């Protein structure tokens, strides 16, 4: 990624992500249990940039567990 894109990615807030997704898809329905049972401690948001689009891809990834040994 170029420096400009890296700075842009670093400045993206979750609020901006949610607004962009809702502007693209108009509406997103999440079952109540999915929302209540989701844990942000074991997942992290991944933001990839596609220069050919140009576009961003948002996904979730499992966090690596830290060992205290």
Beta strands, then each sheet from edge to edge (+ up, - down):
strand 1: 43-50
strand 2: 55-62
sheet 1: 1+ 2-
end
